[in-house]
Amino acid sequence: MAQDYIKMNNTVIAQPDKLSYSFETTYTEDSGRVQSGKAKTSRMFTVEAFSLSYTFLTLDEANAIVRIIQSGTPFQFHYPSVYYKGWRTAPFYVGKGQANWGRINLDEELVEDFSFNCVGVNPI
């Protein structure tokens, strides 16, 4: 995979210290385990999901990301996909609507321990 950069809405953002890939599968309501312990599942769809975390960001870098992820609307996310074996752009939203940071040091304008999760809008 050629080197590229994570982008949101076609803008290169600060690159995370850690990018974790996961997927979320949704099953029908009648899926579960029967009394013998065997799983009975009916898959509906699966989406890609990511956790991005930063140790330190400038206040401007954190602000640029927060303005995109807390808008309440999907954004275009350019990312490396394990499933598609390459970089791609697709609509994502922030799952659980959270962006956490530990401490803001306003003297140095640094945001510490900033992290958030994002989930693909469309199934894979």
Jmol script that loads the backbone (N, CA, C; Angstrom):
load data "model"
ATOM      1  N   MET A   1       0.847  -1.171   0.000  1.00  0.00           N
ATOM      2  CA  MET A   1       0.000   0.000   0.000  1.00  0.00           C
ATOM      3  C   MET A   1       0.895   1.237   0.000  1.00  0.00           C
ATOM      4  N   ALA A   2       0.664   2.136  -0.916  1.00  0.00           N
ATOM      5  CA  ALA A   2       1.461   3.359  -1.011  1.00  0.00           C
ATOM      6  C   ALA A   2       1.172   4.279   0.175  1.00  0.00           C
ATOM      7  N   GLN A   3       2.168   5.067   0.559  1.00  0.00           N
ATOM      8  CA  GLN A   3       2.003   6.002   1.671  1.00  0.00           C
ATOM      9  C   GLN A   3       0.955   7.054   1.309  1.00  0.00           C
ATOM     10  N   ASP A   4       0.078   7.323   2.230  1.00  0.00           N
ATOM     11  CA  ASP A   4      -0.945   8.345   2.069  1.00  0.00           C
ATOM     12  C   ASP A   4      -1.234   8.905   3.449  1.00  0.00           C
ATOM     13  N   TYR A   5      -2.234   9.776   3.553  1.00  0.00           N
ATOM     14  CA  TYR A   5      -2.548  10.413   4.829  1.00  0.00           C
ATOM     15  C   TYR A   5      -4.034  10.313   5.118  1.00  0.00           C
ATOM     16  N   ILE A   6      -4.355  10.186   6.382  1.00  0.00           N
ATOM     17  CA  ILE A   6      -5.744  10.191   6.799  1.00  0.00           C
ATOM     18  C   ILE A   6      -6.301  11.590   6.573  1.00  0.00           C
ATOM     19  N   LYS A   7      -7.495  11.628   5.980  1.00  0.00           N
ATOM     20  CA  LYS A   7      -8.147  12.905   5.683  1.00  0.00           C
ATOM     21  C   LYS A   7      -9.594  12.855   6.137  1.00  0.00           C
ATOM     22  N   MET A   8     -10.125  14.026   6.438  1.00  0.00           N
ATOM     23  CA  MET A   8     -11.544  14.187   6.720  1.00  0.00           C
ATOM     24  C   MET A   8     -12.043  15.313   5.827  1.00  0.00           C
ATOM     25  N   ASN A   9     -13.098  15.026   5.082  1.00  0.00           N
ATOM     26  CA  ASN A   9     -13.645  15.995   4.134  1.00  0.00           C
ATOM     27  C   ASN A   9     -12.559  16.570   3.224  1.00  0.00           C
ATOM     28  N   ASN A  10     -11.700  15.679   2.734  1.00  0.00           N
ATOM     29  CA  ASN A  10     -10.633  16.001   1.785  1.00  0.00           C
ATOM     30  C   ASN A  10      -9.537  16.908   2.356  1.00  0.00           C
ATOM     31  N   THR A  11      -9.463  17.019   3.684  1.00  0.00           N
ATOM     32  CA  THR A  11      -8.430  17.815   4.343  1.00  0.00           C
ATOM     33  C   THR A  11      -7.542  16.886   5.160  1.00  0.00           C
ATOM     34  N   VAL A  12      -6.237  16.982   4.971  1.00  0.00           N
ATOM     35  CA  VAL A  12      -5.314  16.183   5.777  1.00  0.00           C
ATOM     36  C   VAL A  12      -5.410  16.679   7.217  1.00  0.00           C
ATOM     37  N   ILE A  13      -5.699  15.762   8.125  1.00  0.00           N
ATOM     38  CA  ILE A  13      -5.771  16.098   9.546  1.00  0.00           C
ATOM     39  C   ILE A  13      -4.469  15.673  10.214  1.00  0.00           C
ATOM     40  N   ALA A  14      -4.281  16.061  11.453  1.00  0.00           N
ATOM     41  CA  ALA A  14      -3.139  15.565  12.218  1.00  0.00           C
ATOM     42  C   ALA A  14      -3.222  14.037  12.221  1.00  0.00           C
ATOM     43  N   GLN A  15      -2.120  13.383  11.944  1.00  0.00           N
ATOM     44  CA  GLN A  15      -2.115  11.924  11.867  1.00  0.00           C
ATOM     45  C   GLN A  15      -2.089  11.339  13.285  1.00  0.00           C
ATOM     46  N   PRO A  16      -2.962  10.368  13.556  1.00  0.00           N
ATOM     47  CA  PRO A  16      -3.049   9.830  14.915  1.00  0.00           C
ATOM     48  C   PRO A  16      -1.801   9.068  15.327  1.00  0.00           C
ATOM     49  N   ASP A  17      -1.549   9.039  16.632  1.00  0.00           N
ATOM     50  CA  ASP A  17      -0.464   8.216  17.169  1.00  0.00           C
ATOM     51  C   ASP A  17      -0.827   6.740  17.069  1.00  0.00           C
ATOM     52  N   LYS A  18      -2.130   6.469  17.167  1.00  0.00           N
ATOM     53  CA  LYS A  18      -2.600   5.090  17.080  1.00  0.00           C
ATOM     54  C   LYS A  18      -3.911   5.068  16.308  1.00  0.00           C
ATOM     55  N   LEU A  19      -4.001   4.150  15.339  1.00  0.00           N
ATOM     56  CA  LEU A  19      -5.213   3.938  14.562  1.00  0.00           C
ATOM     57  C   LEU A  19      -5.579   2.477  14.711  1.00  0.00           C
ATOM     58  N   SER A  20      -6.719   2.205  15.327  1.00  0.00           N
ATOM     59  CA  SER A  20      -7.157   0.827  15.545  1.00  0.00           C
ATOM     60  C   SER A  20      -8.341   0.525  14.639  1.00  0.00           C
ATOM     61  N   TYR A  21      -8.262  -0.608  13.946  1.00  0.00           N
ATOM     62  CA  TYR A  21      -9.316  -1.037  13.024  1.00  0.00           C
ATOM     63  C   TYR A  21     -10.203  -2.060  13.714  1.00  0.00           C
ATOM     64  N   SER A  22     -11.485  -1.959  13.477  1.00  0.00           N
ATOM     65  CA  SER A  22     -12.407  -2.987  13.954  1.00  0.00           C
ATOM     66  C   SER A  22     -13.581  -3.044  12.984  1.00  0.00           C
ATOM     67  N   PHE A  23     -14.467  -3.938  13.220  1.00  0.00           N
ATOM     68  CA  PHE A  23     -15.685  -3.995  12.423  1.00  0.00           C
ATOM     69  C   PHE A  23     -16.841  -4.294  13.354  1.00  0.00           C
ATOM     70  N   GLU A  24     -18.008  -3.865  12.939  1.00  0.00           N
ATOM     71  CA  GLU A  24     -19.208  -4.087  13.731  1.00  0.00           C
ATOM     72  C   GLU A  24     -20.236  -4.775  12.851  1.00  0.00           C
ATOM     73  N   THR A  25     -20.706  -5.930  13.301  1.00  0.00           N
ATOM     74  CA  THR A  25     -21.717  -6.673  12.564  1.00  0.00           C
ATOM     75  C   THR A  25     -23.034  -6.586  13.312  1.00  0.00           C
ATOM     76  N   THR A  26     -24.093  -6.334  12.572  1.00  0.00           N
ATOM     77  CA  THR A  26     -25.442  -6.290  13.138  1.00  0.00           C
ATOM     78  C   THR A  26     -26.180  -7.549  12.706  1.00  0.00           C
ATOM     79  N   TYR A  27     -26.826  -8.168  13.671  1.00  0.00           N
ATOM     80  CA  TYR A  27     -27.565  -9.405  13.430  1.00  0.00           C
ATOM     81  C   TYR A  27     -29.054  -9.154  13.646  1.00  0.00           C
ATOM     82  N   THR A  28     -29.888 -10.026  13.099  1.00  0.00           N
ATOM     83  CA  THR A  28     -31.326  -9.902  13.288  1.00  0.00           C
ATOM     84  C   THR A  28     -31.677 -10.100  14.761  1.00  0.00           C
ATOM     85  N   GLU A  29     -32.842  -9.620  15.113  1.00  0.00           N
ATOM     86  CA  GLU A  29     -33.278  -9.664  16.507  1.00  0.00           C
ATOM     87  C   GLU A  29     -33.389 -11.084  17.038  1.00  0.00           C
ATOM     88  N   ASP A  30     -33.686 -12.053  16.175  1.00  0.00           N
ATOM     89  CA  ASP A  30     -33.852 -13.433  16.644  1.00  0.00           C
ATOM     90  C   ASP A  30     -32.533 -14.204  16.715  1.00  0.00           C
ATOM     91  N   SER A  31     -31.411 -13.547  16.476  1.00  0.00           N
ATOM     92  CA  SER A  31     -30.104 -14.202  16.612  1.00  0.00           C
ATOM     93  C   SER A  31     -29.749 -14.349  18.089  1.00  0.00           C
ATOM     94  N   GLY A  32     -28.984 -15.359  18.383  1.00  0.00           N
ATOM     95  CA  GLY A  32     -28.561 -15.583  19.766  1.00  0.00           C
ATOM     96  C   GLY A  32     -28.123 -17.023  19.951  1.00  0.00           C
ATOM     97  N   ARG A  33     -28.099 -17.473  21.184  1.00  0.00           N
ATOM     98  CA  ARG A  33     -27.703 -18.842  21.490  1.00  0.00           C
ATOM     99  C   ARG A  33     -28.923 -19.638  21.939  1.00  0.00           C
ATOM    100  N   VAL A  34     -28.974 -20.855  21.472  1.00  0.00           N
ATOM    101  CA  VAL A  34     -30.040 -21.754  21.904  1.00  0.00           C
ATOM    102  C   VAL A  34     -29.611 -22.424  23.199  1.00  0.00           C
ATOM    103  N   GLN A  35     -30.501 -23.167  23.810  1.00  0.00           N
ATOM    104  CA  GLN A  35     -30.249 -23.747  25.126  1.00  0.00           C
ATOM    105  C   GLN A  35     -29.020 -24.649  25.151  1.00  0.00           C
ATOM    106  N   SER A  36     -28.691 -25.302  24.053  1.00  0.00           N
ATOM    107  CA  SER A  36     -27.513 -26.177  24.003  1.00  0.00           C
ATOM    108  C   SER A  36     -26.213 -25.386  23.948  1.00  0.00           C
ATOM    109  N   GLY A  37     -26.293 -24.077  23.736  1.00  0.00           N
ATOM    110  CA  GLY A  37     -25.116 -23.231  23.669  1.00  0.00           C
ATOM    111  C   GLY A  37     -24.685 -22.894  22.249  1.00  0.00           C
ATOM    112  N   LYS A  38     -25.293 -23.530  21.260  1.00  0.00           N
ATOM    113  CA  LYS A  38     -24.940 -23.280  19.863  1.00  0.00           C
ATOM    114  C   LYS A  38     -25.508 -21.926  19.418  1.00  0.00           C
ATOM    115  N   ALA A  39     -24.687 -21.179  18.662  1.00  0.00           N
ATOM    116  CA  ALA A  39     -25.117 -19.867  18.170  1.00  0.00           C
ATOM    117  C   ALA A  39     -26.026 -20.030  16.963  1.00  0.00           C
ATOM    118  N   LYS A  40     -27.081 -19.253  16.959  1.00  0.00           N
ATOM    119  CA  LYS A  40     -27.991 -19.173  15.816  1.00  0.00           C
ATOM    120  C   LYS A  40     -27.951 -17.709  15.371  1.00  0.00           C
ATOM    121  N   THR A  41     -27.326 -17.444  14.232  1.00  0.00           N
ATOM    122  CA  THR A  41     -27.148 -16.060  13.804  1.00  0.00           C
ATOM    123  C   THR A  41     -27.676 -15.830  12.399  1.00  0.00           C
ATOM    124  N   SER A  42     -28.227 -14.655  12.217  1.00  0.00           N
ATOM    125  CA  SER A  42     -28.639 -14.182  10.898  1.00  0.00           C
ATOM    126  C   SER A  42     -28.035 -12.802  10.721  1.00  0.00           C
ATOM    127  N   ARG A  43     -26.955 -12.762   9.957  1.00  0.00           N
ATOM    128  CA  ARG A  43     -26.225 -11.519   9.735  1.00  0.00           C
ATOM    129  C   ARG A  43     -27.031 -10.584   8.838  1.00  0.00           C
ATOM    130  N   MET A  44     -27.065  -9.300   9.232  1.00  0.00           N
ATOM    131  CA  MET A  44     -27.711  -8.293   8.400  1.00  0.00           C
ATOM    132  C   MET A  44     -26.664  -7.517   7.604  1.00  0.00           C
ATOM    133  N   PHE A  45     -25.652  -6.974   8.299  1.00  0.00           N
ATOM    134  CA  PHE A  45     -24.601  -6.211   7.616  1.00  0.00           C
ATOM    135  C   PHE A  45     -23.431  -6.007   8.561  1.00  0.00           C
ATOM    136  N   THR A  46     -22.278  -5.621   7.970  1.00  0.00           N
ATOM    137  CA  THR A  46     -21.062  -5.312   8.726  1.00  0.00           C
ATOM    138  C   THR A  46     -20.510  -3.986   8.234  1.00  0.00           C
ATOM    139  N   VAL A  47     -20.019  -3.168   9.157  1.00  0.00           N
ATOM    140  CA  VAL A  47     -19.396  -1.889   8.802  1.00  0.00           C
ATOM    141  C   VAL A  47     -17.989  -1.834   9.394  1.00  0.00           C
ATOM    142  N   GLU A  48     -17.120  -1.055   8.738  1.00  0.00           N
ATOM    143  CA  GLU A  48     -15.793  -0.809   9.264  1.00  0.00           C
ATOM    144  C   GLU A  48     -15.878   0.253  10.349  1.00  0.00           C
ATOM    145  N   ALA A  49     -14.965   0.180  11.304  1.00  0.00           N
ATOM    146  CA  ALA A  49     -14.915   1.169  12.381  1.00  0.00           C
ATOM    147  C   ALA A  49     -13.455   1.404  12.769  1.00  0.00           C
ATOM    148  N   PHE A  50     -13.178   2.590  13.275  1.00  0.00           N
ATOM    149  CA  PHE A  50     -11.818   2.959  13.662  1.00  0.00           C
ATOM    150  C   PHE A  50     -11.827   3.705  14.983  1.00  0.00           C
ATOM    151  N   SER A  51     -10.745   3.547  15.708  1.00  0.00           N
ATOM    152  CA  SER A  51     -10.479   4.357  16.884  1.00  0.00           C
ATOM    153  C   SER A  51      -9.188   5.117  16.592  1.00  0.00           C
ATOM    154  N   LEU A  52      -9.241   6.428  16.695  1.00  0.00           N
ATOM    155  CA  LEU A  52      -8.069   7.266  16.486  1.00  0.00           C
ATOM    156  C   LEU A  52      -7.681   7.870  17.821  1.00  0.00           C
ATOM    157  N   SER A  53      -6.392   7.827  18.150  1.00  0.00           N
ATOM    158  CA  SER A  53      -5.960   8.422  19.414  1.00  0.00           C
ATOM    159  C   SER A  53      -4.677   9.212  19.208  1.00  0.00           C
ATOM    160  N   TYR A  54      -4.588  10.281  19.961  1.00  0.00           N
ATOM    161  CA  TYR A  54      -3.474  11.214  19.897  1.00  0.00           C
ATOM    162  C   TYR A  54      -2.941  11.439  21.305  1.00  0.00           C
ATOM    163  N   THR A  55      -1.628  11.535  21.438  1.00  0.00           N
ATOM    164  CA  THR A  55      -1.029  11.854  22.726  1.00  0.00           C
ATOM    165  C   THR A  55      -1.084  13.352  22.964  1.00  0.00           C
ATOM    166  N   PHE A  56      -0.640  14.132  21.993  1.00  0.00           N
ATOM    167  CA  PHE A  56      -0.684  15.586  22.091  1.00  0.00           C
ATOM    168  C   PHE A  56      -1.085  16.163  20.740  1.00  0.00           C
ATOM    169  N   LEU A  57      -1.934  17.176  20.787  1.00  0.00           N
ATOM    170  CA  LEU A  57      -2.313  17.950  19.604  1.00  0.00           C
ATOM    171  C   LEU A  57      -2.285  19.416  19.977  1.00  0.00           C
ATOM    172  N   THR A  58      -2.039  20.264  18.996  1.00  0.00           N
ATOM    173  CA  THR A  58      -2.226  21.684  19.274  1.00  0.00           C
ATOM    174  C   THR A  58      -3.719  21.928  19.376  1.00  0.00           C
ATOM    175  N   LEU A  59      -4.088  22.999  20.001  1.00  0.00           N
ATOM    176  CA  LEU A  59      -5.498  23.338  20.131  1.00  0.00           C
ATOM    177  C   LEU A  59      -6.133  23.522  18.752  1.00  0.00           C
ATOM    178  N   ASP A  60      -5.390  24.091  17.807  1.00  0.00           N
ATOM    179  CA  ASP A  60      -5.908  24.276  16.445  1.00  0.00           C
ATOM    180  C   ASP A  60      -6.147  22.934  15.750  1.00  0.00           C
ATOM    181  N   GLU A  61      -5.223  21.966  15.913  1.00  0.00           N
ATOM    182  CA  GLU A  61      -5.397  20.647  15.296  1.00  0.00           C
ATOM    183  C   GLU A  61      -6.619  19.933  15.878  1.00  0.00           C
ATOM    184  N   ALA A  62      -6.760  19.977  17.193  1.00  0.00           N
ATOM    185  CA  ALA A  62      -7.903  19.337  17.851  1.00  0.00           C
ATOM    186  C   ALA A  62      -9.204  20.014  17.433  1.00  0.00           C
ATOM    187  N   ASN A  63      -9.196  21.331  17.358  1.00  0.00           N
ATOM    188  CA  ASN A  63     -10.382  22.079  16.972  1.00  0.00           C
ATOM    189  C   ASN A  63     -10.829  21.729  15.555  1.00  0.00           C
ATOM    190  N   ALA A  64      -9.878  21.593  14.626  1.00  0.00           N
ATOM    191  CA  ALA A  64     -10.215  21.250  13.240  1.00  0.00           C
ATOM    192  C   ALA A  64     -10.925  19.895  13.171  1.00  0.00           C
ATOM    193  N   ILE A  65     -10.466  18.930  13.962  1.00  0.00           N
ATOM    194  CA  ILE A  65     -11.088  17.609  13.978  1.00  0.00           C
ATOM    195  C   ILE A  65     -12.445  17.658  14.655  1.00  0.00           C
ATOM    196  N   VAL A  66     -12.527  18.319  15.809  1.00  0.00           N
ATOM    197  CA  VAL A  66     -13.781  18.379  16.564  1.00  0.00           C
ATOM    198  C   VAL A  66     -14.894  19.031  15.744  1.00  0.00           C
ATOM    199  N   ARG A  67     -14.572  20.054  14.995  1.00  0.00           N
ATOM    200  CA  ARG A  67     -15.591  20.734  14.179  1.00  0.00           C
ATOM    201  C   ARG A  67     -16.171  19.808  13.107  1.00  0.00           C
ATOM    202  N   ILE A  68     -15.389  18.830  12.667  1.00  0.00           N
ATOM    203  CA  ILE A  68     -15.894  17.861  11.690  1.00  0.00           C
ATOM    204  C   ILE A  68     -16.685  16.756  12.381  1.00  0.00           C
ATOM    205  N   ILE A  69     -16.127  16.163  13.420  1.00  0.00           N
ATOM    206  CA  ILE A  69     -16.750  14.972  14.015  1.00  0.00           C
ATOM    207  C   ILE A  69     -17.957  15.288  14.886  1.00  0.00           C
ATOM    208  N   GLN A  70     -18.050  16.487  15.421  1.00  0.00           N
ATOM    209  CA  GLN A  70     -19.187  16.819  16.274  1.00  0.00           C
ATOM    210  C   GLN A  70     -20.263  17.584  15.529  1.00  0.00           C
ATOM    211  N   SER A  71     -20.193  17.595  14.205  1.00  0.00           N
ATOM    212  CA  SER A  71     -21.201  18.310  13.425  1.00  0.00           C
ATOM    213  C   SER A  71     -22.530  17.569  13.397  1.00  0.00           C
ATOM    214  N   GLY A  72     -22.503  16.272  13.709  1.00  0.00           N
ATOM    215  CA  GLY A  72     -23.736  15.492  13.689  1.00  0.00           C
ATOM    216  C   GLY A  72     -24.077  14.936  12.321  1.00  0.00           C
ATOM    217  N   THR A  73     -23.223  15.184  11.340  1.00  0.00           N
ATOM    218  CA  THR A  73     -23.466  14.661   9.996  1.00  0.00           C
ATOM    219  C   THR A  73     -22.270  13.808   9.569  1.00  0.00           C
ATOM    220  N   PRO A  74     -22.496  12.857   8.667  1.00  0.00           N
ATOM    221  CA  PRO A  74     -21.371  12.063   8.172  1.00  0.00           C
ATOM    222  C   PRO A  74     -20.344  12.938   7.460  1.00  0.00           C
ATOM    223  N   PHE A  75     -19.099  12.494   7.491  1.00  0.00           N
ATOM    224  CA  PHE A  75     -18.009  13.197   6.822  1.00  0.00           C
ATOM    225  C   PHE A  75     -17.278  12.200   5.937  1.00  0.00           C
ATOM    226  N   GLN A  76     -16.553  12.692   4.949  1.00  0.00           N
ATOM    227  CA  GLN A  76     -15.762  11.835   4.073  1.00  0.00           C
ATOM    228  C   GLN A  76     -14.446  11.510   4.778  1.00  0.00           C
ATOM    229  N   PHE A  77     -14.192  10.234   4.983  1.00  0.00           N
ATOM    230  CA  PHE A  77     -13.028   9.764   5.714  1.00  0.00           C
ATOM    231  C   PHE A  77     -12.120   9.021   4.742  1.00  0.00           C
ATOM    232  N   HIS A  78     -10.886   9.465   4.616  1.00  0.00           N
ATOM    233  CA  HIS A  78      -9.885   8.819   3.756  1.00  0.00           C
ATOM    234  C   HIS A  78      -8.974   8.025   4.682  1.00  0.00           C
ATOM    235  N   TYR A  79      -8.917   6.713   4.487  1.00  0.00           N
ATOM    236  CA  TYR A  79      -8.292   5.842   5.472  1.00  0.00           C
ATOM    237  C   TYR A  79      -7.726   4.580   4.820  1.00  0.00           C
ATOM    238  N   PRO A  80      -6.811   3.894   5.531  1.00  0.00           N
ATOM    239  CA  PRO A  80      -6.312   2.613   5.039  1.00  0.00           C
ATOM    240  C   PRO A  80      -7.268   1.493   5.461  1.00  0.00           C
ATOM    241  N   SER A  81      -7.776   0.751   4.492  1.00  0.00           N
ATOM    242  CA  SER A  81      -8.758  -0.294   4.783  1.00  0.00           C
ATOM    243  C   SER A  81      -8.129  -1.677   4.698  1.00  0.00           C
ATOM    244  N   VAL A  82      -8.270  -2.437   5.762  1.00  0.00           N
ATOM    245  CA  VAL A  82      -7.829  -3.830   5.755  1.00  0.00           C
ATOM    246  C   VAL A  82      -8.741  -4.626   4.820  1.00  0.00           C
ATOM    247  N   TYR A  83     -10.023  -4.366   4.882  1.00  0.00           N
ATOM    248  CA  TYR A  83     -10.996  -5.102   4.078  1.00  0.00           C
ATOM    249  C   TYR A  83     -10.777  -4.880   2.576  1.00  0.00           C
ATOM    250  N   TYR A  84     -10.568  -3.641   2.163  1.00  0.00           N
ATOM    251  CA  TYR A  84     -10.387  -3.317   0.745  1.00  0.00           C
ATOM    252  C   TYR A  84      -8.926  -3.349   0.293  1.00  0.00           C
ATOM    253  N   LYS A  85      -8.021  -3.609   1.215  1.00  0.00           N
ATOM    254  CA  LYS A  85      -6.580  -3.716   0.947  1.00  0.00           C
ATOM    255  C   LYS A  85      -6.019  -2.463   0.269  1.00  0.00           C
ATOM    256  N   GLY A  86      -6.352  -1.312   0.814  1.00  0.00           N
ATOM    257  CA  GLY A  86      -5.801  -0.074   0.264  1.00  0.00           C
ATOM    258  C   GLY A  86      -6.488   1.144   0.845  1.00  0.00           C
ATOM    259  N   TRP A  87      -6.018   2.292   0.428  1.00  0.00           N
ATOM    260  CA  TRP A  87      -6.606   3.551   0.871  1.00  0.00           C
ATOM    261  C   TRP A  87      -7.910   3.782   0.125  1.00  0.00           C
ATOM    262  N   ARG A  88      -8.896   4.312   0.831  1.00  0.00           N
ATOM    263  CA  ARG A  88     -10.170   4.627   0.199  1.00  0.00           C
ATOM    264  C   ARG A  88     -10.846   5.767   0.936  1.00  0.00           C
ATOM    265  N   THR A  89     -11.851   6.324   0.334  1.00  0.00           N
ATOM    266  CA  THR A  89     -12.633   7.396   0.937  1.00  0.00           C
ATOM    267  C   THR A  89     -14.081   6.953   0.989  1.00  0.00           C
ATOM    268  N   ALA A  90     -14.710   7.115   2.154  1.00  0.00           N
ATOM    269  CA  ALA A  90     -16.103   6.704   2.335  1.00  0.00           C
ATOM    270  C   ALA A  90     -16.720   7.549   3.449  1.00  0.00           C
ATOM    271  N   PRO A  91     -18.045   7.630   3.490  1.00  0.00           N
ATOM    272  CA  PRO A  91     -18.695   8.395   4.564  1.00  0.00           C
ATOM    273  C   PRO A  91     -18.625   7.643   5.904  1.00  0.00           C
ATOM    274  N   PHE A  92     -18.266   8.378   6.935  1.00  0.00           N
ATOM    275  CA  PHE A  92     -18.204   7.857   8.310  1.00  0.00           C
ATOM    276  C   PHE A  92     -18.896   8.845   9.228  1.00  0.00           C
ATOM    277  N   TYR A  93     -19.223   8.395  10.419  1.00  0.00           N
ATOM    278  CA  TYR A  93     -19.736   9.273  11.470  1.00  0.00           C
ATOM    279  C   TYR A  93     -19.059   8.886  12.767  1.00  0.00           C
ATOM    280  N   VAL A  94     -19.119   9.763  13.740  1.00  0.00           N
ATOM    281  CA  VAL A  94     -18.509   9.452  15.029  1.00  0.00           C
ATOM    282  C   VAL A  94     -19.481   8.619  15.832  1.00  0.00           C
ATOM    283  N   GLY A  95     -19.083   7.378  16.111  1.00  0.00           N
ATOM    284  CA  GLY A  95     -19.901   6.483  16.917  1.00  0.00           C
ATOM    285  C   GLY A  95     -19.924   6.940  18.361  1.00  0.00           C
ATOM    286  N   LYS A  96     -21.054   6.862  18.963  1.00  0.00           N
ATOM    287  CA  LYS A  96     -21.257   7.234  20.359  1.00  0.00           C
ATOM    288  C   LYS A  96     -21.091   8.728  20.599  1.00  0.00           C
ATOM    289  N   GLY A  97     -20.816   9.499  19.571  1.00  0.00           N
ATOM    290  CA  GLY A  97     -20.729  10.953  19.694  1.00  0.00           C
ATOM    291  C   GLY A  97     -19.737  11.438  20.721  1.00  0.00           C
ATOM    292  N   GLN A  98     -18.588  10.788  20.810  1.00  0.00           N
ATOM    293  CA  GLN A  98     -17.654  11.191  21.859  1.00  0.00           C
ATOM    294  C   GLN A  98     -16.313  11.626  21.314  1.00  0.00           C
ATOM    295  N   ALA A  99     -15.746  12.571  21.983  1.00  0.00           N
ATOM    296  CA  ALA A  99     -14.369  12.993  21.743  1.00  0.00           C
ATOM    297  C   ALA A  99     -13.804  13.320  23.117  1.00  0.00           C
ATOM    298  N   ASN A 100     -12.891  12.492  23.579  1.00  0.00           N
ATOM    299  CA  ASN A 100     -12.378  12.642  24.943  1.00  0.00           C
ATOM    300  C   ASN A 100     -10.953  13.158  24.950  1.00  0.00           C
ATOM    301  N   TRP A 101     -10.679  14.041  25.860  1.00  0.00           N
ATOM    302  CA  TRP A 101      -9.301  14.442  26.104  1.00  0.00           C
ATOM    303  C   TRP A 101      -9.122  14.645  27.594  1.00  0.00           C
ATOM    304  N   GLY A 102      -7.916  14.404  28.039  1.00  0.00           N
ATOM    305  CA  GLY A 102      -7.647  14.445  29.470  1.00  0.00           C
ATOM    306  C   GLY A 102      -7.498  15.836  30.032  1.00  0.00           C
ATOM    307  N   ARG A 103      -6.702  16.671  29.396  1.00  0.00           N
ATOM    308  CA  ARG A 103      -6.375  17.961  29.984  1.00  0.00           C
ATOM    309  C   ARG A 103      -6.062  18.938  28.857  1.00  0.00           C
ATOM    310  N   ILE A 104      -6.494  20.161  29.018  1.00  0.00           N
ATOM    311  CA  ILE A 104      -6.124  21.209  28.074  1.00  0.00           C
ATOM    312  C   ILE A 104      -5.229  22.183  28.804  1.00  0.00           C
ATOM    313  N   ASN A 105      -4.018  22.343  28.323  1.00  0.00           N
ATOM    314  CA  ASN A 105      -3.082  23.285  28.891  1.00  0.00           C
ATOM    315  C   ASN A 105      -3.137  24.535  28.018  1.00  0.00           C
ATOM    316  N   LEU A 106      -3.903  25.523  28.442  1.00  0.00           N
ATOM    317  CA  LEU A 106      -4.133  26.699  27.606  1.00  0.00           C
ATOM    318  C   LEU A 106      -2.886  27.562  27.431  1.00  0.00           C
ATOM    319  N   ASP A 107      -1.933  27.474  28.379  1.00  0.00           N
ATOM    320  CA  ASP A 107      -0.698  28.250  28.226  1.00  0.00           C
ATOM    321  C   ASP A 107       0.081  27.806  26.994  1.00  0.00           C
ATOM    322  N   GLU A 108       0.104  26.511  26.747  1.00  0.00           N
ATOM    323  CA  GLU A 108       0.835  25.967  25.610  1.00  0.00           C
ATOM    324  C   GLU A 108      -0.094  25.609  24.454  1.00  0.00           C
ATOM    325  N   GLU A 109      -1.390  25.747  24.657  1.00  0.00           N
ATOM    326  CA  GLU A 109      -2.405  25.390  23.672  1.00  0.00           C
ATOM    327  C   GLU A 109      -2.228  23.974  23.157  1.00  0.00           C
ATOM    328  N   LEU A 110      -2.093  23.022  24.093  1.00  0.00           N
ATOM    329  CA  LEU A 110      -1.976  21.611  23.756  1.00  0.00           C
ATOM    330  C   LEU A 110      -3.161  20.848  24.318  1.00  0.00           C
ATOM    331  N   VAL A 111      -3.642  19.888  23.544  1.00  0.00           N
ATOM    332  CA  VAL A 111      -4.683  18.979  24.004  1.00  0.00           C
ATOM    333  C   VAL A 111      -4.010  17.632  24.207  1.00  0.00           C
ATOM    334  N   GLU A 112      -4.236  17.039  25.359  1.00  0.00           N
ATOM    335  CA  GLU A 112      -3.578  15.787  25.720  1.00  0.00           C
ATOM    336  C   GLU A 112      -4.584  14.646  25.725  1.00  0.00           C
ATOM    337  N   ASP A 113      -4.155  13.481  25.259  1.00  0.00           N
ATOM    338  CA  ASP A 113      -4.980  12.267  25.286  1.00  0.00           C
ATOM    339  C   ASP A 113      -6.334  12.467  24.607  1.00  0.00           C
ATOM    340  N   PHE A 114      -6.305  12.809  23.352  1.00  0.00           N
ATOM    341  CA  PHE A 114      -7.496  13.045  22.543  1.00  0.00           C
ATOM    342  C   PHE A 114      -7.802  11.768  21.763  1.00  0.00           C
ATOM    343  N   SER A 115      -9.033  11.286  21.830  1.00  0.00           N
ATOM    344  CA  SER A 115      -9.385  10.077  21.090  1.00  0.00           C
ATOM    345  C   SER A 115     -10.856  10.083  20.723  1.00  0.00           C
ATOM    346  N   PHE A 116     -11.193   9.348  19.665  1.00  0.00           N
ATOM    347  CA  PHE A 116     -12.584   9.210  19.261  1.00  0.00           C
ATOM    348  C   PHE A 116     -12.725   7.976  18.375  1.00  0.00           C
ATOM    349  N   ASN A 117     -13.954   7.527  18.215  1.00  0.00           N
ATOM    350  CA  ASN A 117     -14.270   6.378  17.382  1.00  0.00           C
ATOM    351  C   ASN A 117     -15.097   6.857  16.201  1.00  0.00           C
ATOM    352  N   CYS A 118     -14.894   6.251  15.042  1.00  0.00           N
ATOM    353  CA  CYS A 118     -15.763   6.559  13.911  1.00  0.00           C
ATOM    354  C   CYS A 118     -16.183   5.269  13.219  1.00  0.00           C
ATOM    355  N   VAL A 119     -17.379   5.291  12.664  1.00  0.00           N
ATOM    356  CA  VAL A 119     -18.006   4.100  12.099  1.00  0.00           C
ATOM    357  C   VAL A 119     -18.455   4.397  10.666  1.00  0.00           C
ATOM    358  N   GLY A 120     -18.251   3.441   9.774  1.00  0.00           N
ATOM    359  CA  GLY A 120     -18.670   3.608   8.394  1.00  0.00           C
ATOM    360  C   GLY A 120     -20.186   3.694   8.256  1.00  0.00           C
ATOM    361  N   VAL A 121     -20.636   4.544   7.361  1.00  0.00           N
ATOM    362  CA  VAL A 121     -22.067   4.692   7.098  1.00  0.00           C
ATOM    363  C   VAL A 121     -22.578   3.504   6.296  1.00  0.00           C
ATOM    364  N   ASN A 122     -21.815   3.087   5.296  1.00  0.00           N
ATOM    365  CA  ASN A 122     -22.256   2.018   4.395  1.00  0.00           C
ATOM    366  C   ASN A 122     -21.657   0.673   4.787  1.00  0.00           C
ATOM    367  N   PRO A 123     -22.400  -0.403   4.577  1.00  0.00           N
ATOM    368  CA  PRO A 123     -21.864  -1.734   4.896  1.00  0.00           C
ATOM    369  C   PRO A 123     -20.755  -2.143   3.939  1.00  0.00           C
ATOM    370  N   ILE A 124     -19.894  -3.051   4.421  1.00  0.00           N
ATOM    371  CA  ILE A 124     -18.832  -3.593   3.557  1.00  0.00           C
ATOM    372  C   ILE A 124     -19.329  -4.887   2.938  1.00  0.00           C
TER     373      ILE A 124
END
end "model"
wireframe off; spacefill off
backbone 0.3
color backbone group
